[in-house]
Amino acid sequence: MFDDLVLDTVESLERRYAKELAGVEFAVEDVPPELNVYDSDVLEDGEVPLARLLPGRPGRQELPPRIVLYRRPLEFRAMDREDLADLVHDVIIEQVANLLGVDPDELS
């Protein structure tokens, strides 16, 4: 169910921003990795990471941009399925906006 919520938002964005999101990977992990300090590429709620934007690396060992959502922290914050769908949507919009360098309101 969680993956479907992610796919719904990603597919909607990819229809509207196909060129800008070409090559961007979206992933879901159950929980964030154990790190002492998170960089500015992590979207947090308090001290708990909800998602991470890995901007990618051009060059010989090219890595595509990647947005990772952390399922369990997001599910924990949602009261029901509809609330979870809204939260997943908002987090993806925030991360894509950061990647593209635009205001999240432009993508909503």
Solvent accessible surface area in square Angstrom, and as a share of the most:
residue,aa,sasa,rsa
1,M,118,0.52
2,F,8,0.03
3,D,81,0.42
4,D,81,0.42
5,L,12,0.06
6,V,7,0.04
7,L,91,0.45
8,D,91,0.47
9,T,10,0.06
10,V,8,0.05
11,E,82,0.37
12,S,37,0.24
13,L,2,0.01
14,E,65,0.29
15,R,177,0.65
16,R,123,0.45
17,Y,49,0.18
18,A,64,0.50
19,K,179,0.76
20,E,90,0.40
21,L,5,0.02
22,A,76,0.59
23,G,56,0.54
24,V,15,0.09
25,E,82,0.37
26,F,44,0.18
27,A,17,0.13
28,V,48,0.28
29,E,71,0.32
30,D,74,0.38
31,V,79,0.45
32,P,25,0.16
33,P,57,0.36
34,E,170,0.76
35,L,81,0.40
36,N,158,0.81
37,V,118,0.68
38,Y,48,0.18
39,D,94,0.49
40,S,121,0.78
41,D,31,0.16
42,V,17,0.10
43,L,45,0.23
44,E,77,0.34
45,D,64,0.33
46,G,65,0.62
47,E,154,0.69
48,V,57,0.32
49,P,7,0.04
50,L,12,0.06
51,A,0,0.00
52,R,41,0.15
53,L,16,0.08
54,L,65,0.32
55,P,90,0.57
56,G,27,0.26
57,R,131,0.48
58,P,122,0.77
59,G,52,0.50
60,R,245,0.90
61,Q,145,0.64
62,E,120,0.54
63,L,89,0.44
64,P,51,0.32
65,P,36,0.23
66,R,88,0.32
67,I,0,0.00
68,V,4,0.03
69,L,0,0.00
70,Y,5,0.02
71,R,64,0.24
72,R,140,0.51
73,P,12,0.08
74,L,0,0.00
75,E,55,0.25
76,F,171,0.71
77,R,69,0.25
78,A,21,0.16
79,M,176,0.79
80,D,85,0.44
81,R,129,0.47
82,E,131,0.59
83,D,45,0.23
84,L,7,0.04
85,A,33,0.26
86,D,79,0.41
87,L,42,0.21
88,V,1,0.00
89,H,67,0.30
90,D,85,0.44
91,V,6,0.04
92,I,0,0.00
93,I,7,0.03
94,E,58,0.26
95,Q,2,0.01
96,V,0,0.00
97,A,1,0.01
98,N,82,0.42
99,L,43,0.21
100,L,51,0.25
101,G,67,0.65
102,V,54,0.31
103,D,72,0.37
104,P,41,0.26
105,D,119,0.61
106,E,111,0.50
107,L,3,0.02
108,S,93,0.60
